[in-house]
Amino acid sequence: MLGEAPDLPPLHLFLATNYVGLGELEKARAAMAEARRLGPEFVERHLTGAINGTPMGRKRAQMFARVAAGLAD
């Protein structure tokens, strides 16, 4: 899917959070950097927890995004 829409920030952010889940932190940081380049406002909303879903899902997505952004371990 990323190959079909390489300019969509959400795809890079979701890739980054998946890489965190797999323990691939360097890949996560690279994907997050690309997401930030393409959509800094979108990324900021995720980093602050302003996303949809269940409270537990929001917390997990926010933490994984913060790890990918280098803001948490």
C-alpha positions as a Markdown table, in Angstrom:
| # | Residue | x | y | z |
|---|---|---|---|---|
| 1 | Met | 0.0 | 0.0 | 0.0 |
| 2 | Leu | 2.8 | 2.4 | 0.8 |
| 3 | Gly | 4.1 | 2.0 | -2.8 |
| 4 | Glu | 0.7 | 3.1 | -4.1 |
| 5 | Ala | 0.5 | 6.2 | -2.0 |
| 6 | Pro | 4.0 | 7.2 | -0.8 |
| 7 | Asp | 2.9 | 10.8 | 0.0 |
| 8 | Leu | 0.3 | 9.9 | 2.7 |
| 9 | Pro | 1.7 | 10.7 | 6.2 |
| 10 | Pro | -0.6 | 8.2 | 7.9 |
| 11 | Leu | 0.9 | 5.3 | 6.1 |
| 12 | His | 4.4 | 6.2 | 7.2 |
| 13 | Leu | 3.3 | 6.8 | 10.8 |
| 14 | Phe | 1.5 | 3.5 | 11.0 |
| 15 | Leu | 4.6 | 1.8 | 9.5 |
| 16 | Ala | 6.7 | 3.5 | 12.2 |
| 17 | Thr | 4.4 | 2.3 | 15.0 |
| 18 | Asn | 4.4 | -1.3 | 13.5 |
| 19 | Tyr | 8.2 | -1.2 | 13.4 |
| 20 | Val | 8.3 | -0.3 | 17.1 |
| 21 | Gly | 6.1 | -3.3 | 17.8 |
| 22 | Leu | 8.6 | -5.5 | 16.0 |
| 23 | Gly | 11.5 | -3.9 | 17.9 |
| 24 | Glu | 12.9 | -2.3 | 14.7 |
| 25 | Leu | 13.6 | 1.1 | 16.2 |
| 26 | Glu | 15.9 | 2.4 | 13.5 |
| 27 | Lys | 13.4 | 1.6 | 10.8 |
| 28 | Ala | 10.7 | 3.1 | 13.0 |
| 29 | Arg | 12.6 | 6.4 | 13.4 |
| 30 | Ala | 13.1 | 6.6 | 9.6 |
| 31 | Ala | 9.5 | 6.0 | 8.9 |
| 32 | Met | 8.5 | 8.6 | 11.5 |
| 33 | Ala | 10.9 | 11.1 | 10.0 |
| 34 | Glu | 9.2 | 10.7 | 6.6 |
| 35 | Ala | 5.7 | 11.0 | 8.2 |
| 36 | Arg | 6.8 | 14.2 | 9.9 |
| 37 | Arg | 8.2 | 15.6 | 6.6 |
| 38 | Leu | 5.0 | 14.8 | 4.8 |
| 39 | Gly | 2.5 | 15.8 | 7.5 |
| 40 | Pro | 3.9 | 17.4 | 10.6 |
| 41 | Glu | 0.4 | 18.4 | 11.9 |
| 42 | Phe | -0.9 | 14.9 | 11.5 |
| 43 | Val | 2.1 | 13.4 | 13.4 |
| 44 | Glu | 1.7 | 16.0 | 16.1 |
| 45 | Arg | -1.9 | 14.9 | 16.7 |
| 46 | His | -0.8 | 11.3 | 17.1 |
| 47 | Leu | 2.1 | 12.3 | 19.4 |
| 48 | Thr | -0.3 | 14.2 | 21.7 |
| 49 | Gly | -2.9 | 11.3 | 21.7 |
| 50 | Ala | -5.6 | 13.1 | 19.7 |
| 51 | Ile | -6.5 | 10.0 | 17.7 |
| 52 | Asn | -9.6 | 7.9 | 17.4 |
| 53 | Gly | -10.2 | 4.5 | 18.9 |
| 54 | Thr | -10.5 | 2.9 | 22.3 |
| 55 | Pro | -8.7 | 4.5 | 25.2 |
| 56 | Met | -6.3 | 1.5 | 25.4 |
| 57 | Gly | -5.7 | 1.6 | 21.6 |
| 58 | Arg | -5.1 | 5.4 | 21.7 |
| 59 | Lys | -2.6 | 4.9 | 24.6 |
| 60 | Arg | -0.7 | 2.2 | 22.7 |
| 61 | Ala | -0.7 | 4.0 | 19.4 |
| 62 | Gln | 0.5 | 7.2 | 21.1 |
| 63 | Met | 3.3 | 5.4 | 23.0 |
| 64 | Phe | 4.5 | 3.6 | 19.9 |
| 65 | Ala | 4.5 | 6.9 | 17.9 |
| 66 | Arg | 6.5 | 8.6 | 20.7 |
| 67 | Val | 9.1 | 5.8 | 20.6 |
| 68 | Ala | 9.3 | 6.0 | 16.8 |
| 69 | Ala | 9.8 | 9.8 | 17.2 |
| 70 | Gly | 12.6 | 9.3 | 19.7 |
| 71 | Leu | 10.5 | 11.0 | 22.5 |
| 72 | Ala | 10.3 | 7.8 | 24.7 |
| 73 | Asp | 12.0 | 4.5 | 25.2 |
